[in-house]
Amino acid sequence: MEDILKNESKEPEESPQGTQEGTPEGAPEGTPEIGAPATPAETPEAIGNPRMKWYIIHAYSGFERKVRESLESRIRAFGLEGRMGRVLIPTETVTEIRNNKKYTRESMFYPGYVLIEMDMDDEVWHMVKSTPRVTGFVGTGQQPTPLSDDEVKQIVYRVADSKDKPKLKIKYEKQETVRITEGPFATFTGVVDEVNEDRETLKVMVTIFGRSTPVELEFGQVEKVLS
């Protein structure tokens, strides 16, 4: 997906089946609160459409949820449930630690982009393009490029996995003092010896029976010791 985003065309887009004058007007837009839960615009017909592909659209940064709400409302208003399915904002659950307290929030890992499942044709193309705060499709040349199956699986897995195991956003440094909060060494303090940010683990040197012993811990099992 990163390659597709990097190769996003700067040329004006054309309809997949040629230029078409005019765009649909007067379609109602959804106006739920920003934090309202998503209601995917899908029906049994949409789910069973074998021609459905995932596409990426570019939206004004900060308006991704409004774009999703508008698209879901317009899909119903234009009667396109059979040709358009889910609208997805790629997010992950992030846990931040501030002042030794954990705060959980949703973070977008592709800000400014929204994924939409479609059976692409002229009408669908123009409906999406005419949606407020949508600036266009992502693709090579002048044609929208659908995501590959591997790219779709990677994004969906990342979204689902982050809900089961929130990503911990915190920085640790070598020689930093931390307190262990979970496990057999809970309440022990130690000094960070190694940091593995990819695995979100630390090697902490803990003094046990007068000897400095390395203990491997996850980020969520320790807390910073304020000096």
C-alpha positions as CSV (number, residue, x, y, z in Angstrom):
1,M,0.0,0.0,0.0
2,E,2.9,2.3,0.7
3,D,4.0,2.0,-2.9
4,I,0.6,2.9,-4.2
5,L,0.5,6.0,-1.9
6,K,4.0,7.1,-3.1
7,N,3.0,6.7,-6.7
8,E,-0.2,8.7,-6.4
9,S,-0.8,10.5,-9.7
10,K,-0.9,14.3,-9.8
11,E,-2.7,14.3,-13.1
12,P,-6.4,15.1,-13.4
13,E,-8.5,11.9,-13.1
14,E,-10.8,10.6,-15.7
15,S,-13.8,8.4,-15.4
16,P,-12.9,4.7,-15.8
17,Q,-15.2,4.6,-18.8
18,G,-14.5,8.0,-20.3
19,T,-15.4,11.5,-19.3
20,Q,-19.0,12.1,-18.2
21,E,-20.6,15.5,-17.9
22,G,-22.2,16.4,-14.6
23,T,-22.2,14.8,-11.2
24,P,-25.1,13.7,-9.0
25,E,-26.6,16.4,-7.0
26,G,-28.7,16.8,-3.9
27,A,-27.6,13.6,-2.2
28,P,-28.1,13.9,1.6
29,E,-25.0,13.7,3.8
30,G,-24.7,11.9,7.2
31,T,-24.2,14.2,10.1
32,P,-23.4,12.0,13.1
33,E,-20.9,13.0,15.8
34,I,-17.3,12.6,14.9
35,G,-16.9,9.8,17.4
36,A,-20.0,7.9,16.4
37,P,-19.4,4.2,15.5
38,A,-19.2,3.2,11.9
39,T,-22.1,1.5,10.3
40,P,-20.7,-0.2,7.2
41,A,-23.0,0.3,4.2
42,E,-23.4,-3.3,3.2
43,T,-26.2,-5.6,2.3
44,P,-26.2,-9.4,1.4
45,E,-26.1,-8.3,-2.3
46,A,-23.1,-6.1,-1.7
47,I,-21.2,-8.8,0.3
48,G,-21.9,-11.4,-2.5
49,N,-20.7,-9.2,-5.4
50,P,-17.6,-11.0,-6.8
51,R,-16.5,-7.9,-8.6
52,M,-15.9,-5.9,-5.4
53,K,-12.4,-4.5,-5.0
54,W,-10.9,-2.3,-2.4
55,Y,-9.8,1.2,-3.5
56,I,-8.1,4.1,-1.7
57,I,-9.5,7.6,-1.8
58,H,-7.7,10.7,-0.7
59,A,-9.6,13.0,1.8
60,Y,-8.9,16.2,3.6
61,S,-6.7,15.4,6.5
62,G,-8.7,15.6,9.7
63,F,-12.0,14.9,7.9
64,E,-11.7,11.2,7.3
65,R,-14.6,10.3,9.6
66,K,-16.8,12.9,8.0
67,V,-16.0,11.5,4.6
68,R,-16.8,8.0,5.7
69,E,-20.2,9.1,7.1
70,S,-21.0,11.0,3.9
71,L,-20.1,8.1,1.7
72,E,-22.2,5.7,3.8
73,S,-25.2,8.0,3.6
74,R,-24.8,8.6,-0.1
75,I,-24.5,4.9,-0.9
76,R,-27.9,4.5,0.6
77,A,-29.3,7.6,-1.0
78,F,-28.2,6.6,-4.5
79,G,-29.2,3.0,-4.1
80,L,-25.7,1.7,-4.7
81,E,-25.7,-0.9,-1.9
82,G,-25.2,-3.7,-4.5
83,R,-22.1,-2.1,-6.0
84,M,-20.5,-0.5,-2.9
85,G,-19.7,-2.1,0.4
86,R,-17.6,-1.2,3.4
87,V,-15.9,2.1,4.1
88,L,-12.9,1.7,6.3
89,I,-10.6,4.2,8.0
90,P,-7.3,2.3,8.8
91,T,-6.8,2.8,12.5
92,E,-5.0,1.1,15.3
93,T,-5.5,1.2,19.1
94,V,-2.6,3.0,20.8
95,T,-2.0,3.1,24.5
96,E,0.0,6.1,25.7
97,I,1.6,6.5,29.1
98,R,1.6,10.0,30.6
99,N,2.5,10.6,34.2
100,N,2.4,6.9,34.9
101,K,-1.2,6.6,33.7
102,K,-2.4,4.7,30.6
103,Y,-4.6,6.4,28.0
104,T,-6.0,4.5,25.1
105,R,-7.0,6.2,21.8
106,E,-7.5,5.4,18.1
107,S,-4.7,6.5,15.8
108,M,-4.9,6.5,12.0
109,F,-1.9,4.8,10.4
110,Y,-2.7,6.3,6.9
111,P,-3.9,9.9,7.7
112,G,-5.8,11.5,4.9
113,Y,-6.8,8.2,3.3
114,V,-10.0,6.2,3.4
115,L,-10.6,2.7,1.9
116,I,-13.8,1.8,0.1
117,E,-15.0,-1.5,-1.3
118,M,-16.5,-1.0,-4.8
119,D,-17.6,-2.6,-8.1
120,M,-16.0,0.2,-10.1
121,D,-18.0,1.8,-12.9
122,D,-18.8,5.4,-14.1
123,E,-21.7,6.0,-11.7
124,V,-19.8,4.8,-8.7
125,W,-16.7,6.7,-9.7
126,H,-18.6,10.0,-10.0
127,M,-20.5,9.5,-6.8
128,V,-17.3,9.1,-4.8
129,K,-15.5,11.9,-6.6
130,S,-18.4,14.3,-5.9
131,T,-18.5,13.5,-2.2
132,P,-17.5,16.6,-0.1
133,R,-13.9,16.6,1.2
134,V,-12.8,13.8,-1.2
135,T,-10.0,15.0,-3.5
136,G,-9.7,11.9,-5.6
137,F,-8.6,8.3,-6.0
138,V,-5.1,6.9,-5.5
139,G,-3.7,5.1,-8.4
140,T,-1.1,5.0,-11.2
141,G,-1.7,7.1,-14.2
142,Q,-5.3,8.3,-14.5
143,Q,-7.0,5.1,-13.4
144,P,-7.9,4.2,-9.8
145,T,-5.8,1.2,-8.7
146,P,-7.4,-1.5,-6.6
147,L,-5.5,-3.0,-3.6
148,S,-4.1,-6.4,-4.0
149,D,-5.4,-9.3,-1.8
150,D,-2.2,-9.2,0.2
151,E,-2.5,-5.5,0.8
152,V,-6.1,-5.9,1.9
153,K,-5.2,-8.7,4.3
154,Q,-2.3,-6.7,5.7
155,I,-4.4,-3.7,6.5
156,V,-7.4,-5.6,7.9
157,Y,-5.1,-7.8,10.0
158,R,-3.4,-4.8,11.4
159,V,-6.7,-3.1,12.3
160,A,-8.1,-6.3,14.0
161,D,-4.8,-7.1,15.7
162,S,-4.5,-3.6,17.2
163,K,-7.9,-4.0,18.9
164,D,-6.8,-7.3,20.5
165,K,-3.4,-6.0,21.5
166,P,-3.2,-2.2,21.6
167,K,0.2,-0.7,20.5
168,L,2.0,0.9,23.4
169,K,3.4,4.3,22.5
170,I,6.2,5.1,24.9
171,K,9.9,5.6,24.5
172,Y,12.5,3.9,26.7
173,E,16.2,4.5,26.7
174,K,19.2,2.6,27.9
175,Q,20.3,3.3,31.4
176,E,16.8,4.5,32.3
177,T,15.4,3.4,35.6
178,V,12.0,1.6,35.5
179,R,9.7,-0.2,37.9
180,I,8.3,-3.6,37.1
181,T,4.5,-3.6,37.5
182,E,3.6,-7.2,36.5
183,G,4.9,-10.7,36.8
184,P,7.1,-12.4,39.4
185,F,9.4,-9.4,39.7
186,A,6.6,-6.9,40.3
187,T,7.6,-3.9,42.4
188,F,11.3,-4.4,41.6
189,T,13.2,-1.6,40.0
190,G,15.9,-2.0,37.4
191,V,17.9,-0.3,34.8
192,V,17.1,-0.7,31.0
193,D,20.0,-2.5,29.2
194,E,18.4,-3.1,25.8
195,V,15.3,-1.7,24.0
196,N,13.6,-3.6,21.1
197,E,11.0,-1.2,19.7
198,D,9.8,-3.7,17.0
199,R,8.9,-6.3,19.6
200,E,8.1,-3.7,22.3
201,T,10.3,-5.5,24.8
202,L,13.0,-4.4,27.2
203,K,15.9,-6.2,28.8
204,V,16.1,-4.8,32.4
205,M,18.9,-5.5,34.8
206,V,17.4,-6.3,38.2
207,T,19.3,-7.0,41.4
208,I,18.3,-10.4,42.8
209,F,20.1,-11.8,45.8
210,G,22.8,-9.2,45.4
211,R,23.4,-10.0,41.7
212,S,22.5,-8.0,38.6
213,T,20.2,-10.3,36.6
214,P,18.8,-9.6,33.1
215,V,15.0,-9.9,32.8
216,E,13.1,-9.5,29.5
217,L,9.8,-7.6,29.8
218,E,7.2,-6.1,27.6
219,F,6.7,-2.4,27.5
220,G,3.3,-2.8,29.3
221,Q,5.0,-4.6,32.2
222,V,7.1,-1.6,33.4
223,E,6.7,2.0,34.2
224,K,9.1,4.9,34.2
225,V,10.4,6.0,37.6
226,L,10.1,9.7,37.9
227,S,13.3,11.3,39.2
